[in-house]
Amino acid sequence: MSTRSKSVPGAGGAAVPLAVLLRREVVGEKTAAERPELQSGLFSQAKKGEDFTFLKPDCERLPGVPSSSFSAFGLFDGHNGNAAAIYTKENLLNNILTAVPADLNRGDWLAALPRAMVAAFVKTDKDFQTKARSSGTTVTFVIIDGLVITVASVGDSRCVLEADGSIYHLSADHRFDASKEEVDRVTESGGDIGPLRCWPGGLCLSRSIGDQDVGEFIVPVPYVKQIKLSTAGGRLIISSDGVWDVLTAEVAFNCSQGLPPEAATEQIVKEAVQAKGLRDDTTCIVVDIITDKANLTTPLPKKQPGMGVFKNMFRKKTPSDSSSHTDREYMEPDIVEEIFEDGCAFLSRRLDCEYPVRNMFKLFICAICQVELKPSQGISVHEDSSQPGNLRRWDGPFLCQGCQEKKEAMEGKRRSRGRKIIHEDWYDMSILRSTLNCGPKTFIPVEVQPFLTPM
């Protein structure tokens, strides 16, 4: 079950179906071949050398078919080494494309993309377990196809959009100090939440790729948001927490206003570093989506107060809106509109889809790793499900045995293979002392013990 038809908190109406938005492009003579121009820039200052980026403006989901082109941008903020960030950068996009059924038309591809991104994040994390155990990374991954932007994120890097004079947050912070819901989920799955961090390991994030030494309750299931821009275009800022720990979205857009993307990224990083010094890797990507109606090198219109949520996005429907007014509906409105949003951490919900998206995916293929299954081999994602409604354990989608074990570990139904360790990145004395007072469960490396002399 998805939230495709639900309204956004604070917005004035319901999300608009993707089919309606795509039909409007046809009516307005905005076909897939008439895509906006993208201009991008990147700037980074390194402290540990664990931030990695992915900028690929010219991708094709069907090789040799220009009409299937799209652009992809990603930011990977690694910790406890760079292995997870590098592996994710090299494999995530291919895993996304593998999870999308072949030969879909553009509308179906965009509708299938949110589920495919969930599957790809989990597959990338599962595959990385065989490569390394003590490294992790945040991920903010953006796919732009025409005016449709799809963002999937875990961790605390962020993607924000300025369009039509307002600011929209397209990612979510998966930090223990930002979500009581995430604290409750990890605790119920077997995690031990101390002062703003998860023990063992001392990780402040509730979702990431990697971090197997902490525990598999630190899940790779991403928050996904999909929107359609107006024909005015917009500007995206994708940055690591080295920026967002210092600057608000409003400050980031204001300090880079009127600058081309390359200069804008440098200015944003400069503002962040000047404020508190270079305490962490600080990386910024700026992407301008430019249409015939947009000129982002001129000063942007004054922003309307939105408090970080979608505001003034939707046209309020009236009883007079009926099928006899179909063409008028397809022609309007020319504003930023939400298509999809879901941040649930449970795969039984995220891999399930409503019709017609459900029928785009083959039934006897593992919904995560895409291996073919015999009918007797597949395990329903609803196995052991306690969700109310009409869900049945013999309903698909199905998982292979390995992916089912991964799902159970993420939900705390199977013992995690995590190690008890505190990494040098988190040698905060007050936290370490608090940990010792909690009991003997956490292993403290010998080299850390000299710092733990009671005050």
C-alpha positions as CSV (number, residue, x, y, z in Angstrom):
1,M,0.0,0.0,0.0
2,S,1.3,3.4,-0.9
3,T,0.3,7.0,-0.2
4,R,-0.2,8.0,-3.8
5,S,-3.7,9.3,-3.2
6,K,-3.1,10.9,0.2
7,S,-2.7,14.6,0.8
8,V,0.5,16.1,2.3
9,P,0.2,17.5,5.8
10,G,-0.3,21.2,5.5
11,A,-1.3,21.1,1.8
12,G,-4.6,22.1,0.4
13,G,-5.7,19.0,-1.4
14,A,-4.9,15.5,-2.6
15,A,-1.9,14.3,-4.6
16,V,-2.5,14.3,-8.3
17,P,-2.4,11.0,-10.2
18,L,0.6,10.5,-12.4
19,A,-1.5,9.7,-15.4
20,V,-3.2,13.1,-15.2
21,L,0.1,15.0,-14.9
22,L,1.5,13.2,-18.0
23,R,-1.6,13.8,-20.0
24,R,-1.3,17.5,-19.2
25,E,2.1,17.4,-20.8
26,V,0.6,16.0,-24.0
27,V,-2.2,18.5,-24.0
28,G,0.2,21.3,-23.4
29,E,2.6,19.9,-26.1
30,K,5.2,19.1,-23.5
31,T,6.2,15.6,-24.7
32,A,9.0,13.5,-23.4
33,A,11.2,14.6,-26.2
34,E,10.9,18.3,-25.1
35,R,12.8,18.0,-21.9
36,P,14.1,20.9,-19.8
37,E,17.7,21.8,-19.9
38,L,19.7,20.8,-16.8
39,Q,22.7,22.6,-15.5
40,S,24.6,21.3,-12.5
41,G,27.5,22.1,-10.3
42,L,29.5,20.5,-7.5
43,F,31.8,21.7,-4.8
44,S,33.3,20.0,-1.8
45,Q,35.7,20.6,1.1
46,A,37.1,17.4,2.6
47,K,37.8,16.7,6.3
48,K,37.9,12.9,6.3
49,G,37.4,12.2,2.5
50,E,34.2,10.2,3.0
51,D,31.8,12.2,0.9
52,F,31.2,10.9,-2.6
53,T,29.0,12.1,-5.4
54,F,27.3,10.8,-8.6
55,L,26.4,13.2,-11.4
56,K,25.1,11.6,-14.6
57,P,22.9,14.0,-16.6
58,D,22.7,11.7,-19.7
59,C,21.2,8.3,-18.8
60,E,19.0,6.0,-20.9
61,R,16.8,3.3,-19.3
62,L,16.6,1.7,-22.7
63,P,20.1,1.8,-24.3
64,G,20.0,3.4,-27.7
65,V,16.6,4.9,-27.2
66,P,17.0,8.7,-26.7
67,S,13.3,9.1,-25.7
68,S,14.0,7.0,-22.6
69,S,16.7,9.4,-21.3
70,F,16.8,10.7,-17.7
71,S,19.3,12.3,-15.4
72,A,20.6,11.0,-12.0
73,F,22.4,12.7,-9.2
74,G,23.5,11.2,-5.9
75,L,25.3,12.2,-2.7
76,F,26.8,9.6,-0.4
77,D,28.1,10.8,3.0
78,G,30.2,7.9,4.4
79,H,31.2,7.2,8.0
80,N,33.5,4.7,9.6
81,G,35.4,4.5,6.3
82,N,34.5,5.1,2.7
83,A,33.7,1.5,1.6
84,A,29.9,1.8,1.8
85,A,29.8,5.2,0.0
86,I,32.0,4.0,-2.9
87,Y,30.1,0.7,-3.2
88,T,26.7,2.4,-3.2
89,K,27.9,5.0,-5.7
90,E,29.0,2.3,-8.1
91,N,26.0,0.0,-7.9
92,L,22.8,1.8,-6.8
93,L,21.7,3.1,-10.2
94,N,22.2,-0.2,-11.9
95,N,20.2,-1.9,-9.1
96,I,17.4,0.6,-9.6
97,L,17.2,0.0,-13.4
98,T,17.4,-3.8,-12.8
99,A,14.4,-3.5,-10.5
100,V,12.2,-1.8,-13.1
101,P,10.5,-4.2,-15.5
102,A,11.8,-3.9,-19.1
103,D,10.0,-2.1,-21.9
104,L,7.7,0.1,-19.8
105,N,6.4,3.3,-21.4
106,R,7.4,6.5,-19.7
107,G,4.3,6.8,-17.5
108,D,4.7,3.2,-16.2
109,W,8.4,3.7,-15.7
110,L,7.8,6.7,-13.5
111,A,5.0,4.9,-11.6
112,A,7.2,1.9,-11.0
113,L,10.2,4.0,-9.9
114,P,9.4,4.5,-6.2
115,R,9.1,0.7,-5.6
116,A,12.2,0.0,-7.7
117,M,14.2,2.5,-5.6
118,V,13.2,0.8,-2.4
119,A,14.2,-2.6,-3.8
120,A,17.5,-1.2,-5.1
121,F,18.5,0.4,-1.7
122,V,17.8,-2.9,0.1
123,K,19.6,-5.0,-2.5
124,T,22.6,-2.6,-2.4
125,D,22.8,-2.9,1.4
126,K,22.4,-6.7,1.3
127,D,25.1,-7.1,-1.3
128,F,27.4,-4.8,0.6
129,Q,27.2,-7.1,3.6
130,T,29.4,-9.5,1.7
131,K,32.0,-6.8,1.1
132,A,32.5,-5.1,4.4
133,R,30.8,-4.7,7.8
134,S,32.1,-1.7,9.6
135,S,31.3,1.1,7.1
136,G,28.1,3.0,6.4
137,T,26.8,5.8,4.3
138,T,23.8,8.2,3.9
139,V,22.3,8.3,0.4
140,T,20.3,11.0,-1.3
141,F,19.6,9.9,-4.9
142,V,17.7,12.0,-7.4
143,I,16.2,10.9,-10.8
144,I,14.9,13.7,-13.1
145,D,12.8,12.7,-16.1
146,G,11.4,15.7,-17.8
147,L,9.7,17.7,-15.1
148,V,9.2,14.7,-12.8
149,I,11.7,14.5,-9.9
150,T,12.0,11.4,-7.8
151,V,14.1,11.4,-4.7
152,A,15.0,8.5,-2.4
153,S,17.0,9.1,0.8
154,V,18.4,7.5,3.9
155,G,20.4,9.3,6.6
156,D,20.7,13.0,7.1
157,S,21.9,14.4,3.7
158,R,19.1,16.5,2.2
159,C,17.6,17.5,-1.1
160,V,15.6,20.7,-1.2
161,L,13.8,22.4,-4.1
162,E,13.1,26.0,-4.8
163,A,10.4,26.5,-7.4
164,D,7.6,29.0,-8.0
165,G,8.9,31.1,-5.1
166,S,8.6,28.4,-2.5
167,I,10.9,25.9,-0.9
168,Y,10.1,22.2,-0.7
169,H,11.9,19.5,1.2
170,L,12.2,16.3,-0.9
171,S,14.0,14.2,1.6
172,A,13.7,13.2,5.3
173,D,16.2,13.3,8.1
174,H,16.7,9.8,9.6
175,R,18.3,10.9,12.9
176,F,17.2,9.8,16.3
177,D,16.9,13.4,17.4
178,A,14.5,14.1,14.6
179,S,12.0,11.3,14.8
180,K,10.4,9.6,17.9
181,E,8.8,7.2,15.4
182,E,12.3,6.0,14.3
183,V,13.5,5.7,17.9
184,D,10.5,3.5,18.7
185,R,11.0,1.4,15.7
186,V,14.7,0.7,16.4
187,T,14.0,0.1,20.1
188,E,11.2,-2.4,19.3
189,S,13.6,-4.2,16.8
190,G,16.3,-4.7,19.5
191,G,18.3,-1.5,19.3
192,D,19.6,0.3,22.4
193,I,19.1,4.1,22.1
194,G,21.3,6.1,24.3
195,P,21.8,9.9,24.2
196,L,20.8,10.6,20.6
197,R,22.7,7.6,19.3
198,C,22.2,3.8,18.8
199,W,24.4,1.4,20.8
200,P,26.5,-0.6,20.1
201,G,28.3,1.6,17.6
202,G,27.2,5.1,18.6
203,L,25.4,5.8,15.3
204,C,23.1,8.9,15.3
205,L,21.3,7.7,12.1
206,S,18.3,5.3,12.1
207,R,18.6,4.5,8.4
208,S,21.6,4.1,6.2
209,I,23.3,1.7,3.8
210,G,25.9,-0.5,5.6
211,D,26.6,-0.2,9.3
212,Q,26.2,-3.9,9.9
213,D,28.4,-3.6,13.0
214,V,25.7,-1.5,14.6
215,G,22.8,-3.8,13.8
216,E,20.3,-4.6,11.0
217,F,17.6,-2.5,12.6
218,I,19.5,0.4,11.0
219,V,17.6,-0.2,7.8
220,P,18.3,0.9,4.2
221,V,14.6,1.5,3.3
222,P,14.4,5.0,1.9
223,Y,12.0,7.8,2.2
224,V,10.7,8.4,-1.4
225,K,9.0,11.5,-2.8
226,Q,8.0,12.1,-6.4
227,I,6.8,15.5,-7.7
228,K,6.2,17.2,-11.0
229,L,7.5,20.7,-11.5
230,S,5.7,23.5,-13.2
231,T,6.9,24.8,-16.5
232,A,8.8,27.5,-14.6
233,G,11.4,25.0,-13.6
234,G,13.4,25.1,-10.4
235,R,16.6,24.7,-8.5
236,L,17.7,21.7,-6.5
237,I,20.3,21.7,-3.7
238,I,21.6,18.3,-2.6
239,S,24.1,18.6,0.3
240,S,25.6,16.6,3.1
241,D,25.1,17.4,6.8
242,G,28.2,19.5,6.7
243,V,26.0,22.1,5.1
244,W,22.7,21.5,6.8
245,D,24.1,21.4,10.4
246,V,25.0,25.1,9.8
247,L,22.6,26.5,7.1
248,T,18.9,26.4,6.7
249,A,17.4,25.8,3.3
250,E,16.4,29.5,3.1
251,V,19.9,30.7,3.9
252,A,21.4,28.2,1.3
253,F,19.1,29.5,-1.5
254,N,19.5,33.1,-0.5
255,C,23.3,33.1,-0.4
256,S,23.5,31.5,-3.9
257,Q,20.6,33.4,-5.5
258,G,21.4,34.5,-9.0
259,L,24.6,32.4,-9.3
260,P,25.1,29.7,-11.9
261,P,25.2,26.1,-10.4
262,E,29.0,25.8,-10.1
263,A,29.4,29.2,-8.3
264,A,26.3,28.5,-6.2
265,T,27.8,25.3,-4.8
266,E,31.0,27.0,-3.9
267,Q,29.2,29.8,-2.2
268,I,27.0,27.5,-0.1
269,V,29.9,25.4,1.1
270,K,31.9,28.6,1.8
271,E,29.0,30.0,3.9
272,A,28.8,26.7,5.9
273,V,32.5,26.4,6.5
274,Q,32.9,30.1,7.5
275,A,30.2,29.8,10.1
276,K,31.7,26.9,12.2
277,G,34.9,25.8,10.5
278,L,35.6,22.6,8.5
279,R,34.4,20.1,11.1
280,D,33.1,17.5,8.6
281,D,33.2,16.7,4.9
282,T,31.0,19.5,3.3
283,T,29.6,18.8,-0.1
284,C,27.0,20.5,-2.3
285,I,25.4,19.7,-5.6
286,V,23.2,22.3,-7.4
287,V,20.9,21.4,-10.3
288,D,19.0,24.0,-12.2
289,I,16.0,22.7,-14.2
290,I,15.5,25.2,-17.0
291,T,12.5,25.4,-19.3
292,D,11.6,27.9,-22.0
293,K,9.7,29.8,-19.4
294,A,12.5,29.8,-16.8
295,N,15.7,31.9,-16.5
296,L,17.4,30.9,-13.3
297,T,20.3,33.2,-13.8
298,T,18.0,36.1,-12.9
299,P,17.0,36.8,-9.4
300,L,14.4,34.3,-8.1
301,P,11.0,35.5,-6.9
302,K,10.5,36.1,-3.2
303,K,9.8,32.9,-1.3
304,Q,6.5,32.3,0.4
305,P,6.7,31.0,4.0
306,G,6.2,27.3,3.9
307,M,7.9,26.0,7.1
308,G,9.6,23.2,5.0
309,V,6.4,21.5,3.8
310,F,4.5,21.6,0.5
311,K,2.4,24.8,0.6
312,N,0.0,26.2,-2.0
313,M,0.7,23.2,-4.2
314,F,-2.7,21.9,-5.0
315,R,-5.8,23.3,-6.7
316,K,-8.9,22.8,-4.5
317,K,-11.5,20.7,-6.3
318,T,-15.1,21.7,-6.5
319,P,-18.2,19.7,-7.2
320,S,-18.3,21.2,-10.7
321,D,-15.1,19.3,-11.5
322,S,-16.5,16.3,-13.5
323,S,-15.6,14.2,-16.4
324,S,-17.2,16.8,-18.7
325,H,-14.3,19.2,-17.7
326,T,-11.6,16.6,-18.4
327,D,-9.7,18.8,-20.9
328,R,-9.7,21.8,-18.6
329,E,-8.3,19.6,-15.8
330,Y,-5.5,18.3,-18.0
331,M,-4.6,21.9,-18.9
332,E,-4.3,23.2,-15.4
333,P,-2.8,24.0,-13.0
334,D,0.8,24.9,-13.8
335,I,2.2,24.5,-10.3
336,V,4.4,22.1,-8.3
337,E,2.4,18.9,-7.7
338,E,3.1,15.8,-5.6
339,I,2.7,12.4,-7.2
340,F,4.0,10.0,-4.5
341,E,5.3,10.1,-0.9
342,D,6.1,7.3,1.5
343,G,8.6,6.9,4.3
344,C,7.5,3.7,6.0
345,A,10.4,1.4,7.1
346,F,8.5,-1.9,6.5
347,L,9.0,-3.8,3.3
348,S,5.6,-5.5,3.4
349,R,4.1,-2.0,2.7
350,R,6.8,-0.5,0.5
351,L,7.1,-3.4,-1.9
352,D,3.3,-3.9,-2.2
353,C,1.6,-1.7,-4.7
354,E,-1.9,-0.8,-5.7
355,Y,-3.3,-1.6,-9.2
356,P,-2.1,-0.9,-11.9
357,V,1.5,-0.5,-10.6
358,R,1.2,-4.0,-9.0
359,N,0.8,-5.6,-12.5
360,M,3.9,-4.0,-13.9
361,F,6.1,-6.3,-11.8
362,K,6.5,-10.1,-12.5
363,L,5.1,-12.1,-9.6
364,F,7.7,-14.9,-9.4
365,I,10.7,-12.6,-9.3
366,C,12.3,-11.8,-5.9
367,A,11.1,-8.2,-5.3
368,I,14.5,-7.2,-3.9
369,C,17.3,-9.1,-5.7
370,Q,15.3,-9.9,-8.9
371,V,16.2,-13.6,-9.1
372,E,13.7,-15.9,-10.6
373,L,11.6,-18.0,-8.3
374,K,9.7,-21.2,-8.7
375,P,6.2,-20.9,-7.3
376,S,7.2,-23.1,-4.4
377,Q,10.2,-21.0,-3.5
378,G,8.8,-17.5,-3.0
379,I,8.1,-16.2,0.5
380,S,5.4,-13.5,0.6
381,V,6.4,-10.1,2.0
382,H,3.2,-10.5,4.1
383,E,4.6,-13.6,5.9
384,D,4.0,-13.0,9.6
385,S,2.3,-9.8,8.8
386,S,0.1,-8.4,11.5
387,Q,-1.4,-5.7,9.3
388,P,-5.2,-5.5,9.3
389,G,-7.2,-5.7,6.1
390,N,-7.3,-8.1,3.2
391,L,-3.6,-9.0,3.1
392,R,-3.0,-12.7,2.8
393,R,0.3,-14.5,3.5
394,W,0.1,-16.3,0.1
395,D,-0.2,-13.0,-1.8
396,G,2.8,-11.5,-3.5
397,P,5.1,-9.8,-4.0
398,F,7.6,-12.6,-3.0
399,L,11.1,-12.8,-1.7
400,C,13.8,-15.3,-2.0
401,Q,15.1,-17.0,1.2
402,G,18.1,-14.7,1.5
403,C,16.0,-11.5,1.1
404,Q,13.4,-12.9,3.5
405,E,16.1,-13.4,6.1
406,K,17.2,-9.8,5.5
407,K,13.7,-8.5,6.0
408,E,13.3,-10.5,9.2
409,A,16.6,-9.1,10.6
410,M,15.6,-5.6,9.7
411,E,12.3,-6.0,11.6
412,G,14.0,-7.6,14.7
413,K,12.6,-11.0,14.0
414,R,16.0,-12.6,13.6
415,R,19.1,-12.1,15.7
416,S,21.2,-9.4,14.1
417,R,24.8,-10.1,13.3
418,G,26.0,-6.8,14.6
419,R,29.1,-6.4,16.6
420,K,29.4,-4.4,19.8
421,I,32.0,-1.7,19.2
422,I,32.4,2.0,19.5
423,H,34.2,3.6,16.6
424,E,36.8,6.4,16.9
425,D,34.5,8.8,15.0
426,W,32.3,8.9,18.2
427,Y,34.8,9.3,21.0
428,D,32.5,11.8,22.8
429,M,33.5,11.6,26.4
430,S,30.1,12.4,27.9
431,I,28.4,9.8,25.7
432,L,31.0,7.1,26.5
433,R,30.6,7.7,30.2
434,S,26.8,7.5,29.8
435,T,27.2,4.2,28.0
436,L,29.3,2.7,30.8
437,N,26.7,3.7,33.3
438,C,24.1,1.8,31.3
439,G,25.7,-1.6,32.0
440,P,28.4,-4.0,30.7
441,K,26.7,-4.9,27.4
442,T,28.8,-2.6,25.2
443,F,32.3,-3.6,24.4
444,I,34.9,-0.8,24.9
445,P,38.1,-1.2,22.9
446,V,41.3,-1.2,25.0
447,E,42.6,1.9,23.3
448,V,39.5,3.9,24.4
449,Q,39.6,2.9,28.0
450,P,42.2,5.5,29.1
451,F,39.7,8.2,28.2
452,L,37.1,6.8,30.6
453,T,38.6,7.6,33.9
454,P,35.7,8.7,36.2
455,M,35.7,12.5,36.8
